[in-house]
Every structure is written in C-alpha cells, then in structure tokens.
Amino acid sequence: MKFVFAPDSFKGSLSAMEAVRLLEAAARRHFPDAECVCVPVADGGEGTVDALCLACGGEKAQMEVAGPMGRPVWANYARIDGGETAVIEMAQASGLPLVDPSERDPLHATSFGTGELIRRVLQDGARRLLIGIGGSATNDGGMGMLCALGARFLDAQGRLLSGCGADLARVERADFSELCPELQGAELQVICDVTNPLLGDQGATAVYGPQKGVTPQMAPVLEAGMRNYAEKLSSALGRDVASFPGAGAAGGMGAALGGVLGARMRSGIDAVLDIVRFDELLERCDLVVTGEGRIDRQSVAFGKVPAGVAKRCRAKEIPVVAIVGGAGEGAEAFLDLAEAAILPTVSGPMPLESAMERAPELFLQAADRLFRILKMGVGMGR
C-alpha cells in the first residue's frame, strides 16, 4: 500500500505538519509495511512556509520586522532551491493573529513588515519569490510594503507618508524611482485564491475589511482613500492597478504586488501542489488523505486545499478522504470532485472550544477509524 498525506492546517488548533505525523502513526498501526508520503500543504496562508520548506528540503530563517501595528515581530521565511527561491507569508509579518482583537485598527495597520521581508530575501540573493498573502491584518493597499521597498508617497504639502490605511486618502503623488534595485529581474509569484478587485462592493474594504476591524463608519473613509490611492498609482505608472482579479486580496496587497511590481497571481493550492511535484507523488498511490479545519461550499468554490488535492486525485483515479474538524452547508460538493469521502474528527456533540483544545487527540482517533475500516475492506477483498 502507498498512502499520500496532504492536509492543510486546522487553523488555531493543529498544524499541517502535526496532522501528517498523526496520519502516519495511525496508518502504520494498521499497515506497518505501507509507504507513507507526507506532504503538508497550504494555499498561501498560515503554514505555507512550513509546507514548502519541508516538501522542498529547504531551510527556515527569521528576521525582526515591523508588525502590523508597528511593534517588532519575528517573521519566519524559507529558502528553497539552494537559496534561489524564497517563500514568504504575509501573515508572518502583517497578519491578523499578530494583533489582539481589541487593538484591530485598519486605519493605522501597515504592511511595511512584509516589504522588509521581501527586501531582505532579495538582498540575500533570492531571485524567485513565492509570496502567500492570506491572513492579513491590513487594509493599506500594500502601501506600507511599497514604502519598505523604496517607494515614496507624498501628500499635498510634499510630506512623506508612512503607509497605512489612513494615508490612502492623503496620497497626492507616488514616486517609484528609488525602488529596491534587486527587484529588477526578480520573479515574484503571489499565492492567492481571492479574485476580488480593489474597489467597490466586491473590493478589499467592503468584503474583507470587517474581519480586520473596519466599522460601518470607517468603511466609506477607507474606500474613498483606496480609490484616491489607486488613481495616484495608475497616474504614476500609466496602467490600471485596481480592476484585475486579485487586486483586492489582502487589503489591496494584490494591487501593489500584481499591479505595481508585476507579480504573477497564482491560485494558492495549485501553485503549492506544482512546487511540491504532487502529481509525481501520486504515482502508484492507493489512497490520499487530505483535510482542513472546516469544509463547506466555499472550500470547493474557492479551491481550498481539499478541493485542489481532490481534483489532482480525480485525474489519476485515486480515491481521497478529507478528515475535517467540521462540515458545513454544501460540504457534499467535495464528494463530486473525485472518488471521495469526508470524515469528521468529532465523534459527538461538543463545544467548539473543546474540539479545538482536543484537536490532536480527535484527529488521531479519526485517522485510526479510517485505517481500521480500510484494513477491514482490504481483508474482505481477499
């Protein structure tokens, strides 16, 4: 038997690396001679650095950067391909988990620390950057990130702006003449599943702002500021930076990376699966096990990890099981993607807090149930 284990993290309770170790332990209990291929994956958010570092045999490093509210934080990144490629998570430097819920303030949150990370890896010699932009705390249009890379934003009085949500409305002129020279010739790829434009009722502020602390009173201020910012960027660059799919990702970081710096926008899970050569790992595989904290209609519609894995399995006619913390409305759509099944970790009613606290225990129990049943099926087949 050959098993491939490719789960996402269970946000806030179980990392993807922990999940694959538990899957391997359960599998070997019932199939001691099985070949177990462990490849934790992610879709551009939490766990992307760890997943690609492990799968590609890279090394992790960290640096101190400005967090979303300006306080120093330590951000991890990975070097792969002998240092030619760097993997960055925006969440490590400018992520929502770095801000206490009581302190969420999108008017003053900045993506400056993400720019510091990008500059550092470029100066260290990386020529290809994979940038996951999930889980951001910012709504600054990537202005802070651009400032860290040498861009200059000036107000009507010619004063230099630092780059935060409140500065969007104050931008009178954008100057990119002193951008970090290492950007020249570098290949930037953005790992992101969001296709929203920068502005409007489907834009960054309207759709994703509330989870970052944008109030009904704050929303029109930030939206007007973002519109002004987009106009000034377009004027300086001579091209639209607001309307392409993904421009509104991560509080407008998509507009800065894709529209200003020319980064290639890629579907999160497909990019990661290609990098880890997932299709090659499926050769001779009997079963794939994936998973995430909660599976529902959006997991399929927006191509989250289980859906992306299932589509690769369908192409090779390999069955796939998703072990999940919970299944919401529309989860059954996953079953149509391949020869597939869903196995919840919870075995009875319990509060969410308890399920998260017991996540490793419950996950291992679910994995054990899966391989116990599989062993019975193999025996019946004889």
N, C-alpha and C positions, 0 to 999 in steps of 0.2 A: 504494500500500500504506500502511496505517496500523498501527503497532505500539504497544502499550501495555506498558511495562516496570514491573512492580510486585513486586520481590523484597524479602524480608526480609534482614537482615544474616546473614552467616556468622559465628557467634559466635567472637570471638577472632582472626579472620583477614581478614574483608572486610566493610566497612560496606555498608548498603543503597545509600547514595549512590554509593560506588565501583562497586557492581555495575551500577547503571543506566547509569553513564558507559561502562563496558566493553560493555554490551549495545548502546548507541547506536553506539559505534565499530565494532563488528562488523556491525551492521545496515547502516550507511552504506557499508561496504566493498563490500557486495553489492547494496544497494538505495539508491543515493545520493540518490534523489528521494523516499524514503519519509518519511512523517510519523511521528516518534518522540515519544511522550508518556512522559516519565519521571516516575514517581511512587513513589519508595521508600516502603515501608510497614513497619509493625511491629505487634505485638499487645499492647503495653503494657509490654514490657521494653526492653532495650537498643535504641536507635535511634528510639524513639517521638518524642522531642523534635525530632530532626533531620528525621524524615519529615514531621511535621505542619508544622514551620516552613517547609520548602521547599514543600510542596504548597499551603499556605495563604498564602504570601507574607508570613510573619511575620518577627520578629526574635528573635535569641537574646540572652540575658543570662546572667550568672552571679553567684553570691554565695558567700561563705565560710560554711560551716555546720559543725556538729559531725558528724564521720563516725561510722560505726557503733561504733567503739571509743573515741570521744571526741576523737580528733585532728582538727584542722581539715582540711576538704577543700573544693575548689571545685566547686560543682554548677551545671550548666547547666539552664536552663529556657527556654521560648519564650513570646513574646507574639504572639497572632494576633487577628484581628478588631479591629484598631486598639487592642489592649490590653485589650479587654473579656474576652478568654479567655486563660487561661494554661495551658500544658502542662508537666506535671511528671513526671519519672521518679523513683520511689523509689530506683532503682538508683544515681542520681547522688549521692544524699546518704547512703543507708543500704544500699548494695549490696554483694553478696558480693565482686565484684572489687576493692573498696577494702580488703579485709582479706587479709593474707598467710595462705595455708593453715595455716601453723604457729601463727597467732595467733587462729584462729577460736574464739570463746568466746561461745556464745549466752546464757550466764548474765549476761554483762556488756554484750553488744551492745545498742545502743539505736537507736530510730527518731527520736530527738529532732531530728536534722538535717532530716528530711522535714517535720516540723512547722514548723521555722524557714522552710523554703522556702514552705510553704503560707501562713504568716503574712505573709511578705514580699510575695508576689504579691497577696494580698488588700489589704494596706495600700497597695500601688501602684495599686489601682483595679480589679483584675480582679474580675468578678462571676460568671464561669463558670470552673471549674477542671476540667481533664481530667488525672487522676492515674493514671499507669501504675504498677502495683505489682509488676511482675515483677523477679526477681533480687535479692531482699532477703537481707541477712546476719543479720536479726534474728528473734527468737522472743519478743518482748516484748508481744505482743497490741496493738501500736500505742500502748502506754502512754507511751513516750518522746515520740511525736508529739503525743499529747494534752497532755502536760506543756508542750511548747513552745507550745501554743495557749492555755495558761492554766488547764488542768485541774489540780487538786490531789489527790494521792493520799497518804493518811496511814496510818501504821502504828498498832499498838495503843497506843503511847505518845504518839500525836499528832505524831510526827515526819514531816516532808515527805520523800517518796520521789522519787528522781530519774527512775525509769522505765527499767528494764531487766529481763531475764529473771529475775534473782534477786529482784527486788522484787515479782513477781507474787504470791508466797505471803505477802508481808508486808502487803498492802493490807487495811486494816480499814475504810476509808471513802473514798469518791470524791466529790469536790466539783467541780461544773461551773458554779458561779455566776460565775466570772470568766473564762469563755471569751472568746477574741478577739472583740470586738463585730462585726468585719467579717464574721464567719461568718453573721450574721443576713441573710437574703435572698440569700446566695450560693448558686449552683447547683454542686454537686460531683458529678462523674461519675467512677467508678472503672473503669479499663480493665483487665479481668482475665478470664482464662479458667478459673481454678480455681473449682470448685464445692464444695470440702470444707467441712464445718462446723468450728467452732473446736476442739471436744473429741472425744476417743475415738480408736478405731483408724484412723479416716479423717480425723482432725483435723490441725491445724497441726504439732504437735510430732511425732506419730507418722509422718506421711507426708513432711514436708519438713524436719524437724529434722536428720536425719543429714547432709544435704548442707551444713548450716551448722555442723556440728561437734558435734551432740548425740550423746553416747555412750549406750550401754545403761544405764549407771549414772545419767546425767544425765536421761534421758527421764522417769522417774516423778516426779522432783523438779519439772521444768518443767510436766508435765501437771497435777500437783496444784496448782501455783501458778496455772496458767492457769484451772483450774476455780474456784479461790478468787476470782481476778480477775473472771471472768465473773459470779459470784454477786454480787460487790460492785457491778459495773456495773449489773446488772439491778435490784438493790435501789435504787440511786440514781436510775435512770431509769424504773423501773416497766415495763420491757419486756425481752423476751429479746434478747440480743445474740450468742448463741452458735450457734444452730441453723440460721440461714438459709444458703442456698447461697452460698459465697464468704467466709463469716465466717473460715474458716481460712487464707485466702490471705495470703501474705507474712508468715508467722509470727504471724497474728492481726490484721494491719493491716486486713483486711476487716471484722472485728468492730468496730474503732474507727471506721473511716470510714463503713461502712454502718449499723452498729448504734447507734453513739453520735452521729455527726454527720449521719446521714440521707442519706448519699451514695447515688446511684443506681449499682448494679452493672451493668456492661455487658460483653458479650462483646468481647474485645480487638480482633480483626481486623474485626468488623462495625462497631464504633464508629469505628475509624480509616477504613475504607472509606467510611462515610457522611460523615464530616467532610471527606474529600478529594473527595467527589462522584464516586466511582469509576464508578457506573453511567452518569453523563453522559459520562465519558471513553471509555466503551466504544462510543459511537455511531460507526458506520462503521468500526469496528475489524476488522482481518483476523486478527490474532494477538496473544495476550497471553503474555508471558514472566514467570514468577514464579520463586521459588527460596528455598532456605534451606540451612543447613549440612548437615542430615541429615533425610531424610524417612523415616518409618516409620508403623506403625499408629497411633501416638499423634498424629502430625501430622494425621491425618484425624479420629480420635476426639475430640480436644480442639480441633479447629478452628483449627489454626495457620495462618500466613499463606497458604501454597499452597492449603490446603483452602478457606479463605474466599474467595480470589480465584477458584478454580475454580468454586465454586457461583455466583458472580455471572456468570461466563462462560457457564455452562450455561443460565442464564435467558435469555441473549441469543444462544445458539447460536454462541458464538465459541470456537474451539479455543485451548487453553492448554498451554504447555510449562513444566515445572518443571526448572530447572537446579540440581542439588544436589551438595553435596560427597560425599555418600554416601547409599545407600539401604539401610534395614534391613528387618527382618521386617515384613511387612504393608504395605510401601510401595505394592504394586499396588492397594490400596484407593483410592488417589488417582485411578487411571485410570477408576474408576466414577463419579467426581463430575462429569465433563464429557467432551467430546471432548479427551482429554488424553494427554500423553506425559511421560516422565521422562528427563532427560539428565544423567548423572553427569559431573562435571568431570574426575575422574581417568581417565587413559587406560590405566592398567596398575597392577599391584601396587606399592604404596609405603607407607612408614610414615606414620602419621597426622601426625607432626611435619613431615615433608616436604610432605605435601599442604597443611597449613596455612601453611607458610612460602611455598609457591608458589601460594597461593590466587588472587591476581590473574592470574597467567600462565595457570593451568589454567582459570580461569573464562572468560578471553578466548578460549582455544582452543576450549572447549566452545561458546561463543556463536558463534564463527566456523563451527564444524561445523554448527550449527543453521541459520544463514542460508545457508550454502553448499548444504545439502540443500534448503532451501526454494526457493532460486533455481533449482535443477535441476528441482524439482517444478513451479514456475511455467512453466519452459521446456517441459516435457513437456505441460503443459496446453494450450499453444498448438498 
